[in-house]
Amino acid sequence: MINYEIMFIVDPTLDDEMKEKTVETVKEIISAEGEVKNTEIWGLRKLAYPIEKKTEGYYAVIDFQAEPTLPKELDRRLRISDNVIRHLIVNKDEK
């Protein structure tokens, strides 16, 4: 298993329940084939530049372990999600 970290930005116009549901959905996708280690909710933060005419976003960071195939599937599912406006998956073991 390889250590990964994902940071994603949820659409700030969603209500709090939908934001939490989006974070839980990502954790469920990871748990299906990997193991969630740590979850940090950074909350509402100002974006460095506007994305889809939004200047703020709801940030979440999840550390997890998974096989090399999971990040590709996770990336695919987050790209088609309307709730996530940006995401980044990092391999923490790669040097």
C-alpha positions as CSV (number, residue, x, y, z in Angstrom):
1,M,0.0,0.0,0.0
2,I,1.2,3.5,-0.9
3,N,0.6,6.6,1.2
4,Y,-1.3,9.4,-0.5
5,E,-2.8,12.8,0.3
6,I,-5.7,14.4,-1.4
7,M,-6.7,18.0,-1.0
8,F,-10.0,19.1,-2.6
9,I,-12.1,22.2,-2.7
10,V,-15.8,21.9,-2.3
11,D,-18.2,24.5,-3.9
12,P,-18.8,27.1,-1.1
13,T,-22.4,27.8,-2.3
14,L,-23.5,24.4,-1.0
15,D,-25.1,24.2,2.4
16,D,-23.1,22.7,5.3
17,E,-24.9,19.3,5.1
18,M,-23.9,18.9,1.4
19,K,-20.3,19.9,2.1
20,E,-20.0,17.3,4.8
21,K,-21.7,14.7,2.6
22,T,-19.2,15.4,-0.2
23,V,-16.3,14.9,2.2
24,E,-17.9,11.6,3.4
25,T,-18.4,10.5,-0.2
26,V,-14.7,10.9,-0.9
27,K,-13.9,9.0,2.3
28,E,-16.2,6.2,1.2
29,I,-14.6,6.0,-2.3
30,I,-11.2,5.7,-0.6
31,S,-12.4,3.1,2.0
32,A,-13.7,0.8,-0.7
33,E,-10.1,0.0,-1.9
34,G,-7.9,1.7,0.7
35,E,-7.7,3.0,4.2
36,V,-8.4,6.6,5.4
37,K,-5.7,7.6,7.9
38,N,-6.4,11.3,8.8
39,T,-9.0,13.9,7.8
40,E,-8.5,17.6,8.2
41,I,-11.3,20.1,7.4
42,W,-9.8,23.5,6.8
43,G,-13.2,25.1,6.2
44,L,-13.9,28.1,4.2
45,R,-10.8,29.9,2.8
46,K,-10.1,32.5,0.2
47,L,-8.9,31.1,-3.2
48,A,-5.7,32.3,-4.7
49,Y,-7.6,33.1,-7.9
50,P,-11.3,32.9,-8.9
51,I,-12.6,29.5,-10.0
52,E,-15.9,29.5,-11.8
53,K,-16.4,33.1,-10.5
54,K,-16.0,32.0,-6.9
55,T,-13.5,33.6,-4.6
56,E,-13.8,31.2,-1.7
57,G,-13.8,27.4,-1.3
58,Y,-14.4,24.8,1.4
59,Y,-11.1,22.9,1.8
60,A,-10.6,19.4,3.0
61,V,-7.4,17.2,3.2
62,I,-7.4,13.5,3.6
63,D,-4.4,11.2,4.2
64,F,-4.9,7.6,3.0
65,Q,-3.2,4.4,2.0
66,A,-4.2,2.6,-1.1
67,E,-3.1,0.5,-4.1
68,P,-1.7,2.4,-7.1
69,T,-5.0,2.0,-9.0
70,L,-7.2,4.0,-6.5
71,P,-5.9,7.5,-7.2
72,K,-6.8,7.2,-10.9
73,E,-10.4,6.1,-10.1
74,L,-10.7,8.8,-7.4
75,D,-9.5,11.5,-9.9
76,R,-12.0,10.3,-12.4
77,R,-14.9,10.5,-10.0
78,L,-13.9,13.9,-8.6
79,R,-13.6,15.4,-12.1
80,I,-17.3,14.6,-12.9
81,S,-18.5,15.7,-9.5
82,D,-20.4,19.0,-9.5
83,N,-19.6,19.6,-5.8
84,V,-15.8,19.6,-6.1
85,I,-14.3,22.5,-8.0
86,R,-10.6,21.5,-7.7
87,H,-8.6,18.5,-6.3
88,L,-5.0,17.3,-6.1
89,I,-3.8,13.8,-5.2
90,V,-0.1,13.5,-4.1
91,N,1.9,10.4,-3.6
92,K,3.7,11.0,-0.2
93,D,6.1,8.0,-0.7
94,E,7.5,9.3,-3.9
95,K,10.8,11.0,-3.6
